[in-house]
Amino acid sequence: MRMYLSSFRMGDHPDRLLALLGEPGPAEIAVIANAMDGQPGNERAAGVEREVDALTALGLRPTEVDLRGFFDQPREAIETTLARFPAVWLRGGNVFMLRYALARSGADTVLTALLRQNALVYAGYSAGPCVLAPSLRGLDHCDDPSVVPETYGDPVVWDGLGILDYAVVPHVDSPGHPETEALSVVAANYRADGVPHRTLRDGQALVVNGEDTQIC
């Protein structure tokens, strides 16, 4: 598996993301911004534009893949779409909204399969790494899970993707980030409860390349 999991936005080592891609030309990358689906449309659009600009500045070719367009469609639809990208970028926002969109579109099983086949690089920040854990329990101290039933009338999905066997807790010890205090409490609760986890400060990224895992 290959993953670039940043605490906040690109982090301080976007070169590590490019190294994971290892392609000679500008690589395509799918931008998944469904963690922002609970926000007003103009805010969501601005958030997508910011990611597209940042990834373009790295020499990549980003395209948004809005998972809402695949809700209740045959799994083959999202499978065909994601299979053409060598990388995906999942931006931050509400982790429960992101998890719901991944489940309802079928992208959760597709991304898991592609990752295990080493067919793409999984990258992103904040909610993007958080959703990889075995469970999302505890993250409700930071993100509001009620946005899912309020928006869609469906229950919250509490299971994470389970791609990692530990939780990633971003924004810890990151003065100036509005969620640093809440996520420091999440990390403290995980420690007290014996939940395996790794913390990231803003600027840091957890990089997985096969058997090698580093925080840089």
N, C-alpha and C positions, 0 to 999 in steps of 0.2 A: 504494500500500500504506500501511496505517496500523499502527504498532507502538509499544507502550510496553514497553521491555525494561529491567527493573530489575536491579540487582546483587543486592539482598536485600530480599525482601518488597515492600512498597508503594513503598519509596524515599521520597525527600523531596519528590517532586512528583506525587502522585496526581492533582492537578488537571489535569495534562497528559493523563492517561488519560481523564478525563471529557471534556476538550475534544475528544479524538479521536472520542469517541462522538457528541457534538453532538446528543443527543436531549433533548427537553424533559422527559420523564418518566424514572422509574427504569428503566434498561435491564437486560435479562436478560444474564447472562454465564455461560458454561459453565466450570466448574472441572475441569481435567484434572490429576489428582494421581498419575498412573501412574509418575512418577519415584520414588515411595515404595513401589512394589509389592514390593520386596525386604525391607521392614521388617515387623515383627510387626503383626498386624491392629489392635491397640489404638493403636499409635503412628501407623499410617497414618490411622486414623479421627480421632485428635486433630489430625493435620496438616491434614486436610480441614476440620475444624471451625474451625481457626484462620483458614484462608483465607476460609471462608464468612463468619465474623464480621467480618473486616477489609473485605471487599468490601461487606457489608451496611452497615457503618458509613459507607461512601462514598455510600450511597444507591442501590446497585445491587442486583439480584435474582439472586444466584448459585444455580446448580444443578450438582451434581457430574455429570459424564459420565464414568463409569468405562469406559475403552476395553476392559477385559477382557471386558465383556459383548458386544463386537462382534467378538471373535476368531473368525476362520474363517466370518464371516457375509458375505453379499453386500455389496458396497461401498455399495449403495443404503441400507442400514440406517444406517450412520454418516453418510452424506451427508445423509439426511433429518433426522437428529437435529441435526447441527451447523449446517445451513442455517437453522434457526429462531432461532439466537442472533446478535445483532449483535457479540458479542465472546467471546473465549475467554481464560482465565487458566490458564497452565501453571506450576505451582509447582515449586520446586526439589526436589532429591533426586539420584538417580543418573541421569545423562544417557543411559547405555546402556540402562537399563531403560525409560526414557521413549521412546527411539528405537525399541526393539523393539515396545513397545505401539502406537506410531503406525503402524509398518509392518504389524504383524499384523492390526490393526483396519481398515487402509485409510485411517485418518485423516490420514496423511502426504500422500497425493495430494489428498484432499478439502480440507484446510487450505491447501495450496499453491494450489489452484485458486481457493478463496474469497478468499484474500489478493490474488492477481493480478487478480481481478475487483473488488477493493476492496469486497467484500461483508461483511467483518467486520474487527474490530480484533483483532490478535494481541498479547496481553500476558502478562506473567509475569516470573519471576526465576530466576536461577541456571541450572538445567538447561533451563528454558524458552527463554531466549535462546541457550544453547550449542548446542542441537539444530538451530538454523537455519543453521549453517555448512556449507560444502561437505563437510567431513570432520570426524569426531570424533577422528582420530588426535592424540595428544598429551594428550588429556583423561584418558587412563588413568593419568596421573601423579597425578590427584586422585581420580577415581571408578574403582571396581573393575568392569571389564567382565565378570568371571567370574560375576557374579550372574545374568546372562542364561542361559548354559548350565546353571548349577546349578539355576535355578528352572524353566526350560522345556525344557531339553535341546536347545535350538536355538543356532546360531552367533550371534555378535555382529554387529550391523549397524554397520559402521564409516562408511558414508556418512551425512552429515548431510542435512537437507532441501534445502540449497543455495538457500534463499530469499535469504540474504545471500551476498555474494561474499567475505566475511571472517568470521573467528571473533570471538565476543564472549567475553572472559575476565572473569568477575565476581570480586568479593571481593579485588581487588588493593589493596595498601596499606590494608587494613582491619583495624587492630588489634582483637583481640577475636574475630574470626571464625576458627573452627578450621581453615578451608581457605585462609586468606590466604597462608601460606607456600607451600603446594603450588601454588596458582594463580599466584603470582608466578614460580615456576619454569616453569610452563607458558608464561607470557607471555615469559619470557627465552628459552625454547627456540624459540618461534615467531619471535622477533626473529632469533635465530641462524640459523634455517633459512629465513628470508625468507617466512614464512607471514603473509599479511595478517591483521591482527587489531586489535581495539580493546579497551582495558581499561576496567573500571568499578570505582570504589570503592563500598563500601556507602553507600547514600544516593543515589547517582547513577542515572540512567536514560538509555538511548539512545532517543530519540523519532524515529520516522520518520513523516512525513506527506507522502505523494506524493514529490516530488523533494527535499524538505527533510529533512535528518537533523541532529539536534543531540544533544549530551550535556548534560544539565542536572543 
